[in-house]
Amino acid sequence: MIPELFTEEIKLADGRLITIETGRLAKQAHGSVVLRMGKAMMLATVVSAYEAKEGLNFLPLTVDYREKFAAAGRYPGGFFKREARPSNEEILVMRLIDRVLRPLFPKDYHAGTQVMIQLMSADEDVMPDALAGLAASAAIALTDIPFEYPISEVRVARIDGEFVINPSRANLERADIDMMVGASAESVMMVEGEMDEISEKEMADAIKFAHEAIKVQCQAQLNLAKKANKVLATRDYLKEDNCEDTLKKVMAFAYDKCYAIAKQGTSKQERTEKFSAIKDETKALFTEEELDEIGHLVSKYFNKAQKEAIRNLTMDEGIRLDGRKTNEIRNIWCEVDYLASTHGSAVFTRGETQALATVTLGGSRDANKIDLPTYEGEERFYLHYNFPPFCTGEERPLRGTSRREVGHGNLAQRALKGMIPADCPYTVRVVSEVLESNGSSSMATVCAGTMALMDAGVQLKKPVSGIAMGLITDVESGKYAVLSDILGDEDHLGDMDFKVTGTADGITACQMDIKVKGLSYEILEKALEQARDGRLHILGKLTDTIGAPNESVKAHAPKMVTMIVANEFIGAIIGPGGKVIQEMQKETDTVISITEDENENGVVEIQGINQEKIDLAIAKIESIIFKPEIGGTYKVKVVKILDFGPVVEYLDAPGNEILVHISELAWERTEKVTDVVNLGDEFEIKYFGKDPRTRKDKASRKALLEKPEGYVERKPRSDNNRSRNNDRSRDRRNKRD
């Protein structure tokens, strides 16, 4: 018997349908749905343990998103024909979903929870990353797992001046806004995307448009749960211990002391030591027996006192942990050309955050290949971000690239990539090494990356800077403070982390995570305006250090030349078995690669350090593809003498030879070639194309010489003479036979 299927449809403004269904697949999961849009189908499941592991004081939430190659009728690349570790693109989707889901679980819910989404059927007109958040939330909505309310995520793009929800990849290429927005029906919780230098108002309008679509999707999840009889009471779970008396005792002792320390405007290390001393004093209020029993509560309540003291200081007095006002930026110093051997480098330091960026220039072979079930392509500009433990004074094992490093690197890459000119001949790799971190190392990466690119001679359209904004709010009083250039502690203790990057003319990328419900658009718009002021201040520091891109790449950096050749010459340049191109690379000490453009012409890319050798490679290729034009005049050199004329080589195309018949050397009768020209002589010829009788190239020296006065041209033999000669030749052949 086939299980009953329950479905709910969501109609987008342009008539496309999204269908959520449940009841047939993965029924042993606590919640499961299949989401369809066009031919795209994904399965989302959720399972949560009924008991938390002992000692956990956080939510061990795992979000896993995978795109199966079978979904697109393809095999995984490489020798191991099985999906292995997640790609960077899959990791980015996981982070998008996690950042919206995590705040909606109760703070005291610590049971292991696993959300899994897999793309089972692909559609080239549907981008599945925009649907994964909806699928995950819909699966949770069908369970008794404690979760506040449904959420959804959509992609909002502006194409030809109109906002569109969840466009196809082809249409997205024409967009000047590409943003993912995550929200509940009540409030926006997450924003991430890239833009083409848009204004703060345009960004706010895009978020509002996306939120209206999300409200419909949240209601659809509630409707599906009702249809499937899955409106369940929240399961019971073990709540965290609390003790009101202990809370009062800790707050009474620690709050004022923490407030005083927060007001001193100290450095991170000094501040940490002072807070740690107060914590020890707080613990000393209790006996060893009490600490054995409620020590975890004492630590929790101390953290609460510290958090409230810092937040209240900022809202009441406008003073921050390091002594700044809410809109002040930390001290900045910069340096370019810091590393001698890199193609470009820069150090950017803002307060206690420091990033060292390097630029490496390469050819098309160095492009980052992307091989996904839903997309195949390459990146000619990419950025890698490294966050070693020493940058925060910690010791921890290195276990490969973390999800955080992937996410922060992607944000910085989006911020800068729109400023790389379309005609940049290089593949450009930026690497950011975070050397110190106390707030917004990703924005320091953007700033260091901008300067390193200009130092490398990459002709950026405009420099880009970035800033991280924070927010502290008090729901009861309605007070709030928007913070510019937040510290790490302000990120942890605040209600918003809003990173904005842009040029002097507009926003290029953003990433926003909001931790409070019901953030008003008024506050959002104020944060954007304050971010603009801070961003422009930082941009001024960058341009004071390096005002414009260097006019050329460094002497030790590769020079790049691109040539377009007709398709018919590609084989000749490569040669049999690659012999010609390999010998050319060896002789000129260059790297030569050939691809085809959209018109099927050959794109020859020559990369080398020595300009003279690059010029030699260019000359060799030009020689191979050289084709004289009819009526053209060319300078040549005699390379061989034959009885019936000299063989000459085009000086502009060494290796290309043509015979000049002896009769075309001069107007006068020439008995011997050497009477007119000798080996090594240089002169000009005129090219007449193919001789229709001999089908050989015809060129003349005498055509460029002035005809002698009184010159009488020799008449060709008459047709009768030619006929008689032919008859004689035929008679001689018959006699021989």
N, C-alpha and C positions, 0 to 999 in steps of 0.2 A: 504494500500500500504506500503510495507516494504521500509524504507529509504535506500538510497544508502550508501554502506559501502566503506570506503577508507582504504587501508592497505599499509604498508611498511615493508619489511623484512630485518632483520640483520642476517647475517650468521657469526657464530663464527668460529675460526680457525679449530676446531674439527668437524665442520659440523652441530652442533646444531643451531636451528633457534630461533630468537626472533622476534615476530610479533607485530607491533603497529597498531591499527585500531581505526577509529573514524567515527561518523556519525549515530550511532544507539542508544547508551545509553547516558542517562543524558544530553540531548540536551539543557536543560535550563541553565545548567552551562555555564560560559563564555568559558570554554574549557574543553573537556573530551576525554580521550582515554582509550581503553582496551588494556592491554599488555599481551601477551601470550608467554609462554615458556614451552614446554611439555604440561602437564595437568594444570600447574599453570596459573592462570588468575588474574589480578588485575585491578581495575578501579581507575583511577586518575582524579580528577576534580579540577578546580580552578575558584574562583569567586573573583572579586575585586570591591569594592565600587567605584562609579563614583565621589564621593566627600569625602574629608577628614574631619574628625570631627574637630571642632574648637579647637585650642589650641594644637593640636598634632605637635610635632617636630621630630617624628621618624616614621618608617614604622611599623605599627601593623600587622606583618606577622604571621600567624598561620599555622603551618604544622602539620597535623594529619595523623598518619599511624596506621591502625588497621588490625589485622588478625582475620577473622571471624571463629569461631569454626565449623560452618556449612561447611566451605570450605574444611574441612578434614573429614566431616561426624561424628563430635563429638559434645558432649554437653559440655558447660562450667562447670567447677568443682564447688563444693559447693552447697548450698541450693538454691541460687538465680540463676536460669538457664537463665541468660542473661549476655552478655558481659558488664562489668562495666568499671572501670578506666583502663587506659592502663597499660600494664605490663612494667617492666624495659626494656625488650628487644624491645618493641615497642617504648618506649621513646628514646632509643639509635638510632633507625632508624630515628625518627623524627629529632633528633639533627644532624645526618649526612646530611640529605637533607637540613635542614634550613641553615647550615653553608656554603653550596655551593650556594644556591639560593639567600640569602639575599644580598650579595655584588653586585649583578647584577641588582638590582632595582635602579633607580636614587636616589641620596641622598636626593632630595627634593620631592620625591613621598611618601606621608603620608596617602594614602587611605587604609582602612582596606582590607587585602588580605588573603584569606583562601585557602590553598591547602589541599585536602583530598585524601588519598590513602587507598584503602581497598582491602585485599586479598579475592577474591571470590571463588577461586578454588585452592587447594593445590596439590603439587606434591612432594613426598618424595625425589626426585632426583634434585629438584630445590630449592635453598635458595632465598626466595623472597626479602630479605633485599638488595641484590645486584642489584635488578631491580627497586626499588622504586624511586630512583633519576631520572632514565631515564623516567619513567612514568610521574613523576611530571613535568619535564621540557618539555616533549612532549605536555602535556596539556596546558602549558603556551604558547608554540610556536604557538598554534592555535588561540590565542587571540590577542586583540589590547592592552593588558596590557603592559606598558613600561617595557621592559626587554632587556638587552643588546644582548645576544645571547644564543643559547641552551647550556646546560651542560649535562653531564651524570656521573654516578658513576658505577664502576665495582669492583668486588672482584678479586684480583690477588693473586694466591697461587703458591708456588713452591712445586711440588710433584715429588719425585724421580729425582730431579735435573732439572725439566722442569717447566717453567712458564705456568700456566693455568688460563684462565679467567672464572669466575663464576663456580667453581667446585661444585659438589654435596657435601652434608654434609659428606657422607661416605668417599669420596676421600679426603676431607679437613682434616680428622683425620690423614692422612699420611703426611701432609704438614709441612714444617719448616718455611714457611712464610704465614701469613694470613692477608691481607691488603685490606682495602677499599680505593679507590682513586677516588676523584671527580675532574672534570676538564672540561674546555671548549675545543674547538678545538685548541685554541691558547696557553693555559697555565694551569698548575696544580694549583688547588685552595685548596684542602683538602686531607689529608692523615691520616688514622688511622688504627692501627693494632697491631698484636703481632708477634714476631719472636723467633726463637730458636738460639739466640746468633749469629746473622749474622753480617757481616761487613758493613761499611758505603757504600762501592761500590755496594754490593749485594742489599742493600735497594734502591739505586738510579737506578739500573738496573730494579728492579721490578716496580718502579714508571714509568719509561720510557715505559716498556712493556704495562702497563695498559693504559697509555696515548694514545698509538697507537690504541687500541681498542675503546677508548672513541671518538676519532676523527671520526671513522666510524659511531658511534651511534649519534653523533651531526649532521652529514650530513643527516642521515636517518630522523631526525625530520624535517629538512628543506624540504626534499623531500615530506614527508607526508603533510606538510602545503600547499605545492604547488599543490599536487594532489587534496586536498580537497578545493582548492581555498580559503585558509585561510591565505594568505600572506597579512596581513592587516596593514594599516597605524596606527601608535601608537596613542592612544586616547589623547585628550587634557586634561590637568589637571592643577590645580592652582599651579603655581610655587611659591617658597619662595620669599619673598621681598628681595631686595638688594639695597644698596645705596653706590655708589662708593666713594662719599665724606666722608661718615661716616667711611668707611673702611680705607681710607687714614689717617684720623684723629686718629683713634684708633691705627693703626699700627705705625704711627709716634711717638705716645706717649708711647705705651706699649711695643713694640718689644724689644728695648734695655734694658728696665728695667727687662723684663722677662728673657732675655739672661743673665743678670748679676746675677739674683737670681738662675737660673739654674746652673751657673758656681760655686756657693758657696759650693756645695756638702753637703747640709743640710739633716736633717731627713725628713721623710714624713710629720709629723705634722708641723714642723717649716716651711717647704717649702710651705705647703698648706696655712698657715697663711700669709706668705709674698706675695704669688700670690693673695690671697684674698684682701690684702691691696692695691695692684696695681690695681686690678679690681675696687675697690671702688674709687680710685683716677681717674681712666679712666671715670667712670660714672659721676664723679663730673665735667667733662669737658662740660657736657650737662645740659641744664635746665630741670626742672621737666616736663615742657610741652613736651620737646623733648624726654625725657625718656618715657613718657606715649605713645608716638607715635612710637619711634624706639628703645625702651629699649631692645627689644629682639635682635635687630641687633647689638647693642653695646656688649651684652653678647656673641653673636656668633662671632663677629670679635675679641673680646678679646681672646676667646678660640683659634681662628686661629693664632693670634700673639704669644700666649704662645706655641702652638704646633710647629710653624715654628722656634721659638727661640730654643726650646729644640732639635729639629731635626738637625738644622744647627750647633749647638754647638757640637753635637756628630759627625757629618760628617766632620766638618772643623777642630776641635781641638781634637777629640777623647776623649772628656770629657763627663761623664754622670751625671745625676741629683744628684747622691749621691757621686760624685767625683771619681768614679772608671774609669779605662780604659775599653775599649770595651770587653776585654777577661778576666777580673778579676771577681772572685767569692766573694760574700760577706762573712763576718766573720761567722764561723760556730761553734756552741757548741752543744754537745749531752750528753745525760744521759740515762742509762738503769736501769731497776728494780726500776722505779720511784714510782710505786704504789704497796703497800704491798699485796693486796688481789687478784690482777689479776694474770693470769697464765703467763703473760709476758707483759712488758710495756717499752716504750722508749719515750723520748722527743727529737725532732730534731728542732733546731733553726738556721735559715740562714737569717742574716740581720733582717728584720722586719717581717719575716714569721716564724710561729711556728706551729708544729703539735705534738700532743700527741697521740700515737698509743697504743692500747691494743690488746692482743691476748687471745682468749678463746678457750680451747681445749674441744672437745666433741666426742660423738660417732656417729655411722651411723644414729641414729634417729635425730641428729641435722643438717643433710645435708640440703642444700637449695633446695627445690623441684621446678622444672621448669615444668610448664604445659601450653604449647602453642599449637595452632592448628597444627603448623609445627614441633614441637619438644617436647618430654617428656624426662625428665632426672633429674639429681640432681648434685649439686656442693658440693664437699667435702672441697673445699677451696673457701672462698668468703670474700669480703672486703666492708665495708660500710664507707662512707665519710660524715661527718657533717660539715656544714659551717654556724655557728651561726652568727647573726648580730654583736655581740660585737667584733668579730675578726677584723672588719674594723672600729670600733668605731661608729657603726650605731645603730639606734633603728628602728625596723620594726617587724610586727607581724609574728609569725611562722605559716605557713600554710601547714605543712607536708613536705615530702621530695621533693625538687625541682628537675627540670630536670638537672640543673647544677650539683647538688650533685650526681645524678645517673650517669651522664657522667664522672665526675672526679673520682668517685669511681671505675667505670668500667675500666678506663685507668690504675689506680694503681693496680687493681686486675690482669689485663693482664700482667703488668710488673713483678709481683711476682709469679704468679701461676706456671710458667714453672720451677721454682726453688724449688718447693715443691716435695720431692722425692715420687716416685710412691708407695713405701712401707710404707709411713707415715700412721700409724694406726688411726690417729685422723681425725675428722672433725675440720677444723681450721677456726675460724672467726676473722678477723682483723677489728677493728673500729678505724678510724682516727677522732680525734676532732681537727679541726683547731682553734687554740687559738689566732693567729695573722696572718694577711694576707697582704702582700705587694709584690705580685708576686709569682706565681707558688706554690700554696699550694698543688696541686696534686703531684708535684714532692717531696715536703716535706713529703707528706704522704707515698710515696714509700720508702724514706730514713728511716723515723720513723718506718714504717712497717717492713723493713728488720731487724732493730735492735731489735724490739719487738719480732719478730719470733725467732731470735737467743737467746734472753733472755728467751723465753719460752721453749727452748730446742728442738724446731723443727729443724731437721737436714737439713737446707737449703743446696742445692748443692753448691751455690755460693751466696755471698751478691750482692744486686742490688742497684744502685743509679740512680737518675734522675736529669735532668737539663732542664730548659726552655730557649730557644734561641729566640732572637728577630732580627729584621732587620729594618734598615732605609735606604731608597733609594731616589735618586734624578734622575728622568728619563731624564731630560734635560742635566745635566752634566755627567751622568753615574756614579756618586759617590755613594758608599753605605758603610754601616757599619754593621757588624754582631755582635750582642750583646750577651754575655754569662750571664746567670742567671738574667733574666730581672725583673725589678720592675713592679708594677701594672701600673704606669703611662706610662712606656715604652711599655707595652702591648697595652694600649689604644691608644697611639700616634704613634705606630710603624706600620710596614707593614707586619709583620709575627709573629705568635706565634707558635713555634716549640718545642714540648716537646719530649725528648728522654730519654729512660731508658735502662739500661743494666748492665752487669757484666764487669769484666776486659777483658772478651774474646769476647764480642759482644752485639748487640742490642737485647732487649727483647720486647720492645713496643715503639710506637711513636704516636704522634698526632700533626698534622700540619694544621694550617689555614693561608692562604696567602691572603692578602688584595690588592695586586697590580697585574696588568696584566703582563704577559710575564716574570715571574721570570725565569732566566736562570738556567740551570742545574749546571753551574759553581758556581753560588752563593749558590745553594742548597748543593753542595758537600763541599764547604768551610764551610758552617754552620754545616754540619755533622761532619767534622773533628774538628772544634772548639768545638763542643758539646762533642766530645769524650775526649778531653783534660780536659774540665770542669768536665765531669762525673767521670773521674778517680781521679781528685783532691778531689771531694766530697766523692768518695768511700774510699779514704785513711782516711778521717776524721771518717767515720763510723767504719772502721776496727781498727782504733786507740782506739775507744771507746769499742768495743767488737770484738775481733779478730776472733772468731769462735763460733758456736752454743754451748750453755751449754750442757754438756754430758747427762744430764737427766732433766726431767721436775721438777718443783718445788714441794716441799713436799706437798703443799695443792692442787696441780693440779692433775687431774685424771690420773691414770696409765691405760694403755690400753694393753690388751693381746688378740690376735686373734688365734683361734684354727680352724683347718679344720677337720671335722668329716664326716664319710660316711653318705650318705643320709638316710640309714636305721635307724640311731640313732636319727634323728631329733625329731621324734615323742616321743621317750623315754625321751629325755631331756626336751621337752615341757610338757609332761604329759597330762592326760585327763583334758580338759578345762584349760590348762596352769597351773595346780596345782603344778607340779614339779618345773618348772622354777620360778614361783612366790615365792614358799617357799625357793628356793635356793637363790633368790635375797634378800629376807627378812633376812635370816640367815647370809648371807655373806656381807650384806650392799653394794651390787654391782648392776650395771645395766647390764643385759645380753640380747643381741639381737641376733637373728639368721636369716641369709639370705642364699641364694643359689648363688654359683659362676657359671661360664660358663660351668663347668663340672657337675653341679647339685649336687656337694658336699655341705655340710652345713658349713657355715662360722659363727662360734660362736665368738661373740665379748664381752669381759668382761671388764667393766669399773668401777674403784673404786679408792678411795683415799688411803686406807690402804692396803699395799702389802700383809700382812698376810691373810687378808680376801679375797683378789684376789686369793692367792695361795689355800685357802680353796675352793673357787668356782671352780678353775681348778681341784683340787683333786676330787671334787664331779662329775664333768663332765667326767673326766677320768675314774672314777669308773663306770659311766653309760655306757660308750662306750668301757669298758675293754673287751678284747677278747683274752684269752690265746692262744699261738701258740703251735701246736703239737710239742713235744720234748723239749719245754721250761721248764726252772727251775724257780720256784717261791717260795718266802718266805710266809708262812701262819701262822695264829694264830688260835688256837682252840677256837671256840665260843659256841660249843654245843657238848655234849657227847650222842651218841645213842648206843644201844646194838651192832649194826652191823658196827660201825665205827664213828669216830669223824667228825663233820661238821667244816670245817675250812674256814677262810676268808683271801682272798689275802691282804697282807699288803699294796701293791701298789694300790689296788682298793677296799677300804672299802665298805662293802655292797655286794660284789660279793663272794658268798659262793659255796663250793663244798664238796661233801662227799668223804672221803677217806675210802674205805672199810677196815674192820678190818684185812683182809688177806693181805693188802698192807702196813701195818704198819711196819712189821719186817719180817726177813727171818724165824725166829723161829715161831712156832705155838703160836698164841695169844689167850688166853682164854677170857680175859677181856680187853677192850680198855684202861682202866686206868692202866693196867700193863705196858703200853708203853708211853701213853701221858695223860695229864690232862688238864682241862679247863685253858685257858690262855697260854698254852705252845706255843712256836714258833719254827718252823722247816721248812725245805724245801721239796718241792714235785716236781715231774716231771709229766707234763701233757701229756696224750696219746690220747686226742681227745675223740670222742664218741665211747663207747663200742658197737660193731655191734649187740650184743645180747640184751642188756638192753636199748640201745639207750640213755644212760646217760653218762655224762662226767666221764672219768676215770682218776684218778691221783694216784700216788704211792709215799710213803715215802721210802719203802725198795729198790726201784730201784736206789736210790742215796746212799744206804749203801753197804759196801763191803760184798760180800757173804761169810758166815762162811766156814771155811775149813772143808771139808768132808760133806757138806750139800747135802742132797738127796731130790730132789723135789718130792712131793707127786704126784703119777700118777692119772690122772683123771679116773673115772669109765669107763669100756669098754662099747662099743655099746650094747653088749649082756646084760650086767647088766642093762644098761639104758632101754633096750627093755623090760626086765622082770619087772622092776619097773613100767614101763608104763602099762603093762598088768595087774599087781596087782591093780593099781589105777583104771583102767577101770572096773575090776571085782567088786571093792568096790562101785563104782558109780552105777553099774547095780543092786547090791543087795539093795542099798538104794531106787532105783526106783521101 
